[in-house]
Amino acid sequence: MRASITVHREKLYEEVWATPLRRLAQHYGISDVALGKICRKLNVPRPGVGYWSKIEAGKPPRRIPLPAQASITVIDIHPQPPVPPETAAEREERLQSEAHIAQFAHIRVPTEIERLHPLTRLSKRHFEDIARKLKRPQRSGVGLRSDWLSLPSNRNGRYSCSPSEGFDLLVSLDGVDRALRFLDTLAKSLEKYGFALRVNQEKRRLEALKDKEVAAFELREGYKRIPLDAAEVARRRAVHSWSPDYEWKGSGKFIFRMFGENGWSHREWQDGKKSLEEQLPEVVAEFVGFPDAVKADRAARAKAAEEQARLERIAAQTRQRVEAEQREFQRFLNEAQRASLLRQASAYLTLLEEKLAGEKLDPSGPAVAWLSNMHRLFARSDPLHARLEAIKTLAMKEPLQPSYSYYSDHESDDVSGQ
């Protein structure tokens, strides 16, 4: 990342009037919008529309002088890292998305609604009722307003409409007409493309349903704080001593949100470079493509889960094989220890027989019987013969069979030494 660049307002003023803002922004490694904000912070005026065309025509217009005052005179610009070039896959995906959205370019929000959608009619009636209640004459009494509890709830200058009352909407009274025109057009478009609109009472939301796939949606207006002039503050405080010196109003900026069942499917559109109305084709395109996208995502998730289960089975089998091999190896060690001890016992038995060679022992007596019994027990306990037979059996098995499979199926006390 490039180091930050310290810029003085006098220098920036000269640059802004010598180079188009977009090209100058590229020089600083930021967007033209970000550079415009920096100009406003430093109180640096910028050329107006048509300035550069007049320069090209050889008729340079007069510059706007640099104001003498500014809250700050120096600022650090932090260049953004360069955007990596678009890959072929990304370009293909973008082109497909643009082609999909282009199918809905004919959808436009009208200046007036000709035929109200049922949800639009309900919402319109709801806000008309709010307006009537707000205009209801105040009744004087002991309280400053005895009927204040019956007033509609004001949420920072906006009023809500719940899904049971129409659209899921939070908007100022000034923004009701615009909001209903947008939502009316959206609702009609969705129904045209096979969606059914319904209220989910359990989740308290308005949903669009198609092919058993569900997406909820809502429209919200922002808000802003407006300071009141002294006369209005005095008038209000004459009635309510606690009245603030400001009031909340709707900002006129709309945010439309779409909610799927999964976080990845949540989308949001808002007023910006393009108004929400201009983005309606993209909104409709998102809804229309939503069912297939959810199904594809579900299939991909199922495939990923299946692959994960397969890998877990392989890991479990590997653990079982390793554990079986460890158990088999431990049995082998026990067997080796047993064989070593038996060899020592055999040597000791041989030594005893050598020492007793000169003695005249009764062949049918208990001493000879004891020696014979020790030989018999040794032969039965010696694991060597059993191990050799087991290895020969393994040699006759099919290739790639785990070595432990024989012992898991043919364990014996003689072999394992247990």
N, C-alpha and C positions, 0 to 999 in steps of 0.2 A: 504494500500500500504506500502511495506517495505521502510525503510529509505534508503537514498543514502549511498553508500559505497565509501570511499576515498581509492584510490589505488596508490601506488608508483611504478614506472616503474621497479625498481629492484625486488620488490616482484612479480609483474606480470610476469616478465621474468622467475623467478624460477617456478612459477605455470604453465606457458605455456609449459615449457619443462618437467614438472612432470605429467601433466594431459592432456588428449586429449581436444582439444579446445571445442568440443561440450559439453562434460561433465562439463568443467570449466564454460562455458557460463551458463549452468543450475544452477550452484552454485551461480552465480551472478544474476540470474533472468533475463537474456537477451538472445538474439539469438547469435549463433556463428558468424553470419555476423557482428552484432554490436560489438562483442568482437574483431573481426578481425580489424575493423576500429579503435578501441581504441588502439590496438597494433601498428597500423601504426602511429597514432598520437604521441604515446610515443616512437616511433622508437624501438620497441621491436621485434626482429626477432622471427619467429615461425618455428617449425619443418616442414620439407618438406614431400613430398609423400613417404610412405614406412617407415617412421621413427618408428612408433609404431609397425609395423609388425616385424621390426628388434629387437626392445626391447623385444617382445614376444619370439623371437627366441634366445634370450640370447646374441645378438650381438649389444649392444648399440652403435649407431654411435656418432660421435663427435658433440657437440653442436656448434651452431654459437655464437660467443661471443657477449655480449651486447655492442653495440656501445657506445662510451664515450659521444657523444653529442646527444641532443634531444631538440626540441623546447619547450616542456613541460615535466616535470618529475612526475607530480601528476595530477590525474583526478578523478572526482566524477562519479561513476557509479550509475545510477538510475534504480533499478530493475523494471521490468514491472509487472503489476498485473497478477496473474495466469489466463490462458485461461480456461473458464468454460468448463466442460465436454460436449461432443456432445450429444444432446438429440436424442431420437429415431426418431423423426420427421426430425431433421436435418440430421441424418445419412441416412434415407430413401431418402431424397431429394438429398443428395450428391451421393448416389449410382445410383439413376436414372439419374443424370446429367452425371456421369462418363460412364454409359452404353450408353447414347445418344451420347456422344463424341466418344466413342470407335467405333461406326458405321462408322466414317469417318477417322479412323486411317490410311487407305490405301492411303489417299491423301498426296502426296509428291511434293515439289517444285523441278523441274528438274534442272540439271546443265546447260542445254541448252533447248531452246524452239523449238519444232519440227514444229509446225504449229501455226503461230501467230493468236491470237484472233484479230478481227477488231479493238478493242480499243487499243490493244497492238501495232498494226501496226501504228495507228495514233500517239500514244504517242512516239514510236520509231522515227518516221519521225520528230516529233516536236523537240525532243532533238538533233537529228542529224542536224537539221537546226540551232539550238542554237550553237552547236559545230562549224559549218561552219562559222557562223557570228563571233564567238570569234577568229577564226584563220585567219580571213580576214586581209590582210596586212594593216598596218596603213598608212594613207596619211599625209604627212607633210604639214604644212600650218601655217597660223597665229595662229590658235588654236593648243593646244598640240595634239588634235585629232579631226579633223573637223567632223568626222562621229560618235562621241561618243554617240550622241542621238539615233543612230540606234542599239546600242548594246542591247542584251537581258538584262532584269532587273535581277540584282544579289541580291538575298535576303540572305545576310550573308553566301555567298558561295553556295547557292542553287538556283535552277531555277524552276519556276512553270510551270505546265501543267494544263490548265483549263479543265473542263468537255467537253467544246466544241472542245477541241483539243485532247482529248483522256481520259485517267484516270485523276481523281482529285488527283494531285500529286505535291509534293514539295520536290526536291531531288537534290543533287550535281551530276555533270556529272559522277563522279566515282561510284555513287550509282545507276545510271539509270538501268544498267543490272540486278542487284539484285532486284530492285523495280519492274521492268517489269516482271521478272520471277515469283515473288510472286503474283502480280496482275493478270497476265495471267492465272495462275493456279486457282486462286480464281474465276475469271470470268467464266472460263470453268466449274468449279465445280458448281457454282450457276446456270448456264443455264442447266446443267445436271439434277439438282434437281427442275427444273420448274420455275426458276426466269427469268424475262426479264430485261435486263439492258437498261436504258434510261437516257437521259439528261433532267433534269427539267430546262427549260430556265428561268422560272420565279424566281426560287430559286437559279439558277446557281449552280447546284450540280448534281452529278451522283447518280442515284438511282437504287436499285434492287427491282423489283415489283413481287409480287406473291399473288394470291387470294385477290387482291385489297389492300394489305398491302404493305407499302413502307418503305424502309430503305436506307438512303444515306450512302456513305462511302468515305474515303479519306486516303491517305498515306503521312506521313510527315517524313522527316529526320531531326534530330537535328543538331546543329551547335556548333562550338567551335572556340575560338580565338587562332591563332598560331602566336607567336612572330617571327619576321624576324631577321636574322643575320645582323650584321652591314654593310656588303658588299652589301646585297640586299637592305637594307634601303637606302644606299648611291646611288645605281644605280637607284632606283625608284625616289628618290628626285631630282636627276639630270634631270629627265623628268618632274616630278610633285613635286614642292616644298612642297606641302601640304600632300604628301603621308604619311600615318601613319606607325608606326614601327611594325605593325602586319597585319595579314589578316584573314578573316573569311573562314572557310572551313566546309564542311559537317562532322558531327561527326561519320557517319557510323551507328548510332543507329536509328532504325526506330520505328515509332509509327503509328499504324493503328487504325482508329476510325470508329465506326458505329453509325449512328444517326437515331433513330426512331422519330415518331411524338411527343412522350412524353419523358420527361426527364428520366423517369425510364428505358427506353429502350436504352439509350446511353451506349455504351461499348467501351473499349479501351484495346488494346494489344500492348506491346512494348518489345524490346529486353531487356533481363535481364538474369536471370538464364537459361531461355530457349530462344532461338532465335525466332524471329517472324515466321520463316519458321516452326519451331517445333510446334508452336501454331496454325498453319493453320487448323488442324482438329477441334480445338475448335472454331475457327472463323466460319468455314463452319457450324458446328453444331448450333452455335448461329443464323446464318441466317436461316437455315432450320427450326429451332424451333420458329423463330420469328413470322410468321403469326398466328400460334395457340396461342402463348403467348400473342400477342396483342389482339386477339379476346377474350381470357379468361380474360384479364385485362379489356377490354371494358365491358364484361358481368358483371364482379365483380363490376366495377364502376357504371354500370347501376343499379345493384341490391342494391349497397350502396346508390345510389341517391334515388331509390325507397323507401328504408327503411328510409332514412332521410326525404323524403317527407311525409311518413306515420307518423313518429314521430312529424313532424311539424304540420300535420293535427290534431293529438291527442292533441298537445300543444295548437293549435288554438281553438279546441273544449273545452278544459279545461278552457282556458281564457274566452271563450264565456259563459260557464256555470257559472264560478265565477262572471263574470260581470252581468249576468242575475240574479244570486242569490243576488248580492249586490243591484241591482235595485229593486228586489222584497222586500228585507229587508227594503230598504229606503221607499218604498211604505207602508210597514207595519208600520214603525215608523210614517210616516205622518198620516196614518189611526188611530194609537193609540192616536196621539196628537189631531186629529179631534174628536175622541170618547171622550177623556178626556174633551175637551172644550164643547162638546155637553152635557156631564153629568153635568157640571157646569151650562150650560144654562138651562138644565131641572130642576135642583134644584132651580135656580133663578125663573123660570116660576112657579114652585110649590109654592114658597114663595109669589110670587105676588098674586096667586090665594087664598092663605090663608089670606093674608091681605085684599083682596077684598071680602072675604066670607060674611062679615056683610053688605056689600053694596047691595043695590037693583039695580042691573044692568038690563037694558032692554035686554032680550034674543036676540032681533033682532037688537040691537044697535051696533055701531061700536066697543065698548070696548070688548064685548063678541066675536064679529067677529075677532078682533085682536088676542085675546087669542087662539081662535080655529085655526086661521091660523098659529100661532107659533107652536101649537101641531102638525099640519099637516106637517109643514116644518121640525120639529124635527124628526118625524117618517120617512120622506123621506130621510133625511140626515144621519140618524144613520147607521153607517157601520156594526154594530153588526150582524144584520140579514143577510146581503149580505155575510159577512165573514163566518158565520155558514153554509150557503148554499154552498159556494165555497169549504169549507173543506169536507162537505158531498159528494160533487161531486168527489173530489180527492180520497176519500175513496173507491169509486166504480171503479176507474181506475185500469189498470193492474199494477202489481208490477214493480219496477225499473224504473218507469217513473219519469223524473226530476220534482221536485215540481214546477218549474217555468213554465213548459209547459202549464199548465192549464191557468195561468194568461196571458201568451203571446197570447193564443188563445181566451181568454174570458175576456179581460180587460173591465172594466166599470168605469165610473166616480164615481159611488156609492161605489164601492169596494176600488178603489185606493185613493179616496179623492181628485182627481185632478179636 
